[in-house]
Amino acid sequence: MRQSTSPILSKLPALTFLFWVMKIAATTLGETAGDLFSMTMGIGYMWSTLILMSGFVAVLIGQLAARRYIPFLYWSVILATSTAGTTMSDFMNRTSAHGDGPGLGIGYATGSAILVSLLVGVLLVWRWVEKSLSVTDVRSRRAEVFYWSAILVSNTLGTSLGDYLADDSGLGFAGGAALIGGVIALIVSVYLVAKRLKVASPALYVGLFWAAFVLTRPFGATMGDVLTKTPVQGGLGFGTIGSSAVLAAVLVGTIVFTMWRGSAASATEEAAA
């Protein structure tokens, strides 16, 4: 008898320029949507975290059960980690004095340090268990769990780090975004130079990916603050509802465009064959 096999295909998107556009849009939307739950709707940090973590678990189960890359499902999980990460960070770092429910009040600097340690721990265990930190070819269920654990922690870290830069460092919302944007530009430059020189170092590219992935979260968080906060607070005053609607439209539009482009490319290849 012929033995049938059903291999798990890689369920990760290609790391193109549009991937990072969608990543920044999703993380910025996560910041504004998280604030919409905890602040605008008055649910509070703790209850918002419980609600949004439940949503994260629900879409993650769907992602783990899938056998291939499904764009809307993948980006739903990314968005869920961003929204849950926003309220988790606020719950950790803020207190009831902020008027949005009880919080642990450990502060942005301490919260960021704890989350950095946790992220490093997840990556080290992932590398030790899987012998790889590949972010382009995740085929086992266990590796995928490590992948999403690292993303959830990195997005929570991004909120804490972004709030620290905006509130405690004295840089303000725009200053924090400019600083992180400069570091991201440096990472991109290192990547382009390495590719130009044909540097064959998987560890370098994996390290650059996670550095960029972590930093795009506080970049999105600070940009979210720029969009939602009032001009008096250093923002543009679009509010959480308006900003969330615009960012959701950008994210959905980009996902649809990548799906259309992928279908067009497949049709061209089939016609050529």
N, C-alpha and C positions, 0 to 999 in steps of 0.2 A: 504494500500500500504506500502511496505517496504521502509523505509527511508534510502537512501544511504549516507554514510559518507566517507570523504576522509581526515583523520587526517594528519597533518603535522608531518612527522617523524623527529627525531633529525638529523640535518644535519652537525654534528660536528664529527671529527674523534676521535678515542680512544686515550687517552693521554698515549701513550707508549713511549719507548725509541726512536723508529723510528720517532715518531711525532716530537721530539725535534731535531733529526738529520735533518729532512726536514725543520723544522722551521729555524735552523741556516743556512742551505744551501740557503733557499729562501731569508732570510734577507741579507745574504752576497751577493747573486746575485742581490738583489735590490740595494745594495750600488754600485756595479760595473756597473750595467746596467744604474742606474741613472746618474752616472758620465760619462758613455758612451754617453748619450744624451746631457748633459749640457756642458761637457768639450771636449771629443774626437770629437764629431760631431759638436761642436761649436754652438749648438742651444741656449745655455744660460739658466740660472736658471728659469726665469719667463716663457718663452715659453715651456721649458721642463716640468715645473709643470703643465701648462695648458694641454699639450698633454697627460701626464701621468695620470692626474686626470680624463680626459675624458675616458681613458682606464679603470681606476678603476671603474668609474660609470657604464660603459658598462658591465664589468664582474660581478659587484655587482648586477645589475638588473637580470642577469641570475641566480646568486646564490639565490637571494630572491624569484625568480619564481620557483626554483626547489623544489621538494617535498621530496627529500631524499639526502643523502650524496653522492656527485659525486666527487671523489678525485681530478681529474684534474681541475674541476671548482673551488673547494674550494681553492686549492693551487694557482690557477691563481689569485684569489682575494688577498690572502696573498702576493703574489709576486707584485701585483699591488699596494698594500698599501706600500710595501717596496720601490719600485722605486719612487712612487709619494712622499713618506715621505722623501726620500733622497733629491730630488730637492726642496721640500718645505722648508726643514730645511736650505739648502744652500741659498735659496732666502731670508729667514728670517734673517739669521745670517751673511751672507757675503755681500760685496759691489762690485761695478764694478771694484774696484782695483784688484780683483782676475782675471780679464780678461775673465770672463764667463758670461757677461751680467749684467744688473742692479740687485741690491739686496737691502734689507732694512738696512742691516748692524747693527743689534741690538746686535750682538755678541753671542758667544756660551753660555756663562753663563746665560745671560738674556733670550735667546731663550729657553734654557733648563728649566729655572724657570717658564716661561710662559706655556710651554707644560706640565710640571708636574702638575701645577694648573689646566690646562684644562683636563688632564686625571683624576685627582681626582674628578673634577666636573662631568665628564661623568659617572664615577663609582658610585658616590653618587646619581645622578639622576636615574641611572639604578636601584640601590638598592631600592630607594624610590618608584619608579613607579612599578617595577616588584616584589618587596619583595624578590628578590633573585639575586645573581650574578653567578649563575651556569654556568659553562663552559663545561659541559658534557651533558646537557639536555636543549637545546634551541629549543623550538617548536613554539613559536609565532613570527609573523613577527616583532612586536615591539621589542621584546627581541633581535632578530637577528640584528636589526638596531643598538641597543645599543652595541651589541657585536662587530660589524664591525667598529663602530665609535671609540670604545676604542682601537681596534687594529690599526686603521689608526693613531690615536694620539700617541700611544705607539711606533709605528715604526718611526714616525717623531721625537719623543723625543729621540729615540735611536740614530739616526744620530747626533742630536745636542750634546747629552751627549758623544758619541764616539769621535766626533770632538773636544769637549772641553778637554777630557782626553788626546787625541793625540797631540793637538796643544797648548793649553793654560796651561795645568797642568804641563808640563815638563816631563811627563812620556813617550812620544813618542808613536808610533803605537803599538809596541810589548809590552811596559809597560802597556798601557791602556788595551790591550787585556788580559794580565796576571792578572791585578787587577780585571777586570770584571769576568774573568774565575774563580778566587778564590771566589768571592762572589756567583757566580752560584753554585760552588761546596759546599759552605756552605748551600745554600738553599736546594740542593739535600740531604745533610746530615740531615738537620732538617726534611725533608719529610720522609726519610727512618727510622729515629728514631721514628717519630710520628706513622708511619705505624707499626713498630715493637712493640710499646707500645699500639697499637690499640686505639690511641687517636681519639675519636669520636667528631670532631669539624669541620663541613663544612666550617666555616669561616676561619680556619687555612689553609685548603687545597686550598680554593679559593684565599686567600692572597698569598700563596706560588706560585700558578700558575701565577698570574699577576706579581708578582715580577720577576719570571723567564722569563715570556714572555717579559716584558719590557727590562730586562737586556740582553737577547739573541740578541736583536736588536743592542745595542752598541757593543756587542761582535762581531756580524756579521759585523758591520760597521768598527770596527778597524781591524778585520781580512781581510775585503775587502781592506782596505788601505795597509795592509801588503802585500797582493797579487799584488796590482796594482802599488804602488809607486816604484820609482827607489831605488836601494841600497843606493844611496847618501841621499835619503829622509828617509831611514830607512825601506824600503820595499824590496820585492823580485823581483820586476821589470817585472811581467808577463803582465802588461798592462790591460786596461779595456776589450778589446775584448777577449784576451786569457783567462783571469780569468772568464769572463761571460760565455764563452763556456764550460769551465770545470765545473763550478758550476751548469749550466743548465743540463749538462749530469748527474751529481750526483743527482740532485733533481728529474729529470724524471726517472732515474733508480730506485731510492728508492720508488717513487710512484708506478711504475709498479710492483716492488717486493711486496709491501704491498697489491696491488690488487690481485696478483697471490696467495699470502699466504691466503688472505681472501677467495678467490674462492676455494682453496684447502681445507680449514677448513670447508667451507659450504658443499662441496662434501663429505667429511668424515662424517659429521654429518648426512647427508641424507642417506648415505650408512648404517650407524649404525642403523638408524631408520627403 
